Amino acid sequence: MRDYAAITHSGNIRHHNEDCFSADAEMGLWIVADGVGGHTSGEVASKIACETISDQVRKGEDLLPAIHSAHDKVLREISARSAGDTLPDEGGEENNMGTTVVALRLRQNRFQLAWAGDSRAYKWHGRLTQLTQDHSFVGELMAKGVLTKEQAARHPERHVITQSVGVSAEMALEAESLDGKLGKYEQLLLCSDGLTDELSESVIALEMHRHKSPKAQADALLEAALQAGGRDNITIIVIGPESNSSHDPDVTQEIGTSTKDKIRRKTRQWAKQRYWRGILWLVLGLVSGVGLLVLVTGVG
């Protein structure tokens, strides 16, 4: 049995939260959805996605057909709004709602992931590995080798997604899936882009390394994302290692030596930056004090 933690936050800028998550440890199902659309439409789409996928998996469907069922249901909601049944305003500007989604099904040590959009899944065991591939404009450029990950993170069109649940019946949904094996010491992280837009993968790895329990890891990641700006809604789900293996330093040391070395170097760099920043402020304070003394002496 694995512990998990799930948390969502509207962020520092947005007044409402269009993200949604679902967590059902008994069914071994976790979902993150990031709604897109005006005002309340995004949160309606993300809620429909989470509820529909959960219902369909409970009925025996695999993740991919469950995501397609959610897609169809969001499209029906769009049609109903366009027909005037639940139209939020006369302009109808909020009808083309949709959502990204990443869903995880975990059964013993086997897992399946399915996703559409740029919400992500990572594996963590001393190093961070992205399992999903973003369905986005920059994600496609990265897959073709046109952009590096660093360039993609700064690209002005990095938020343009190419796949989503809902939005339009004219765009064929091409959700992806993968199967994998999860070691007893390994963890999984699901998140919306509100986390990955604010934190680099090296910082995410640092927080995952510093904290041992899923709750502590999720809380630390959220706090770091908010401190970094929190410009979007943030949703995080952390699946922990097997409950009897959460503190095994030997395995972490063996698997994650390179990452731990990087973390140590990063920590030393931060310490040096804080030291020199303190020296700079001290020098500025002394210069200001001397300048003030000269001014007072001159006046006298």
N, C-alpha and C positions, 0 to 999 in steps of 0.2 A: 504494500500500500504506500502511496506517495502523498505527501502533504502538498498543498498548493496555496497560492494567494492570488486574489484578483482585486484590482482597484481601478477606478476611473475618476477623472477630474476634468472639470470644464476648462482649466488653465487660467492664465492671468488676464487674458484679453476677452475671450468669448463669454457672453452672458448666459448661454445655455449649452448643454452637452449633447452633441449629435452622435457620440459614440455609444455603443452598447456592448455588453458582454454577457455570456452565459457560462456557468460553471456547474457541472454535474459529475462529481467524482464517482458516484455509484455507477453511472452509465459510461464513465470514462470519456466524457465529451466536454470540450472547452471551445468557446467561440469568441472572437473579437470582430466587431463590425464598426466601421467608421462611415457614418452617413454623410451624404452630399445633397445639397438642395437648400433652398431658402428657408430661413426661420425654423419652423417645426418639421419641415418635410424630411430633412436628413435623419432626424431622430425617429421618425415614423418608419422610414425604410430600414434603418439598422435594427429596430425592434422587431419588425416583421421578419427580417433575415434570421435573427437569433431564435425567435419563437418557432419559425417554420422548420429550420434545420433541426432543432431539438425534437420537434414533433415527428418529423419524418425519420430521423435516426431511431427514435423510440419505436417506430412502426417497423423497423428492420431495414430501412434504406441505407445505402452507403453515402459517404459525404458528397460525392460529386452530384448524383441525382438529387440529393437533398438541397444542394445549393441551387440547382436548376428549378426545383420546386419553389424556393424562396424568390428566385428571379421572376417566375410566372406570377407569384402572388403580389409582388411589388408592382409589376406591370398592370395587374388588374386594379390595384389601388389608384394608379395613375389614371387609368381609363375612367374609373368612377369619379375621380376629382374633375377630370376634363368634361365629363357629362354633367357636372354641377351637383353631384350628390353630396360631396363633402368638400366643396371648393373653399379654400381658406380665404380667398379674396376675389374680387371681381376680375382682376387682371389675369388670374391663373398663372402667375409667374412661378409658382412653387410646385407645379404639377410634375415636372421632370425630375423627380427625386430618385435617388439611388444610394447604394452603399458598397463599400469594399467589404470583404469578409475573409477571415482566415479561421479555419476550423480544424481541431485536433481530435482524433479518436485514439485512445490509448487502451490497449488490452494486454495486461501483463507487461512483457518487454517489447511488444510490437506496437508501432504507431502508424497512423495514416494522417496525412495533412492534405487539405484541399483549400484553394484560395482563389480569389478574384480581386484584382486591384493591388494596392501597395501596402496593405497591412501585412506584417511579417511574422515569420517563425524562425527562431534561432535554437541551436543546440549549444549547451554550455557544459564543458568539463575541463576547466583550466584554460580553455580557449573558446572563443565565440565563433560559431559558424552559422552563416545565414543559410537556411534551408529553402526558403521560398525565393522566387525571382519576381521582382516587381513588375506588375502589368502597368507600365507607365512609359511615357515618351522617352525619358532618360534611361529607364530600365532596358528598353529595346536597343538604345544606342550603346549601352554598356555591354549587352549580350553580343553585339556586333563588333565590339572592340573599339568603337569610335570614342567613347568617353571612359575615363578611369572613375573609380568610385569617388575619389576626391573631387573631380570635376563635376560629377553628377550631383554631389551634395550642394554645389554652388550654382547649378544651372538655373536660369530664370524660369524654365518650364518644367521643373522637377515635380510639380504637383499635378501635372496633366496625366490622368490615368487613361489607359486604353481598354480596360475591362472593369465592369462593375455589375453588381446585382441591381436590376432595374434600369432607370434612366430612359431607355428607348428600346422598343421592340425591333427597331431597324438594325440594331447592333447585335449580332449573334454573340451569345455568351460563350466564352471559351475558357472556363475555369480549369485550373490544373490541379494535379494531385501527385503525391509521392508516398511511398511506403518506406519504413525504416525500422531499425532496431534501437532500443534505448537501453544502454548499460545501466547497471544498478547505481552507479555514481553519477550518471549523467542527468542533466536537467533540460527542460524546454522552456522557452520564453516566447509568448505571443504578445504582439503590441500593435497599436495603431501608429501612424506616422507622426503623431504628436510627440512620441518619445524619440524616434530616430531622426526627426528634423532638428531636435535640440541637442542630442547627445551623439557624439561619434561612437563607433563601435569600440574603440579603445577605452572610452570612459564607461560605457555600459559594462565592458569586461572588468574594469576596475571595481565598480560597485558590486558586481556579482561575486568577485573574489573577496572583497572586504567583508561581506555579510554572508552568513551561513544558512539561515532559514529562508524559505520562500517569502514569508511576510516581511522580514527585514530587507531582503533584496528588492522586493516590489516597492516598499516604502522609500528606500534609498534612491531607487531609480526615479520615482515620481518627484521626490524632493529635488534631485539634481536637475531634472527637466524643468521644473518650475523656476529654480534658481537661474537656469540658463536662458529663461525668457518666457516659457510656457505660453507660446503664441497660439497654440491649437489645443483642442481637447486631447487628453492623454489617457490611454487605457493600457493596462499591463496585466498579464497573467503569467505567473511563474510556477512551473511544476517542479517540485523538489526531487531529490534522489530517493531511492527506496528508504523507508523510514528507519531501518536499522543500519543505514550506511551513510548518514548525513555528515558525519565527521570522520573522514578517513584521510588523514594528511598524507599518508604514503602514496595512495593512488593519485591524489591531486598533485603531489609533487612529481610523480612519475609522468603523468599525462601532460601537466601544464607547466613544465619548467620554462619554456620559452616565453609564455604569457606572463608568468610570475616575474621573470627577469625584466620584461618590458614594463610591468607595473612598478617594480622597484625603481627603474630608471625614471619613469614618469613622476613618481612621488618625489625623487631627489630633485628633479627639475622644478617641480612646484615649490619645494622647500627653498631652493636657491632663489627662485623668483620672489618669494615672500621676503627672503633675507635682504636682497638688493633693493626691493621696493621700500623696505623699512629704512635702509641706509639713505635712500634718496629723500624720503620724507624728513629724516633727521637733518640732512644737509640743507634742504630747503628751509626748514625751521630755523637753523642757525643763521643762514644768509638773511632771512627775513628779520631775525632779531638784531643782527648787526646793522642792517639797513635802517631799522627803526631807531636804534641807538644813535647812529650818525645823524639822522634827521633831527632827533630831539636835541642833540648837542649843538647842531648848527643853528637851530631856532634859538637856543639859549645864548 
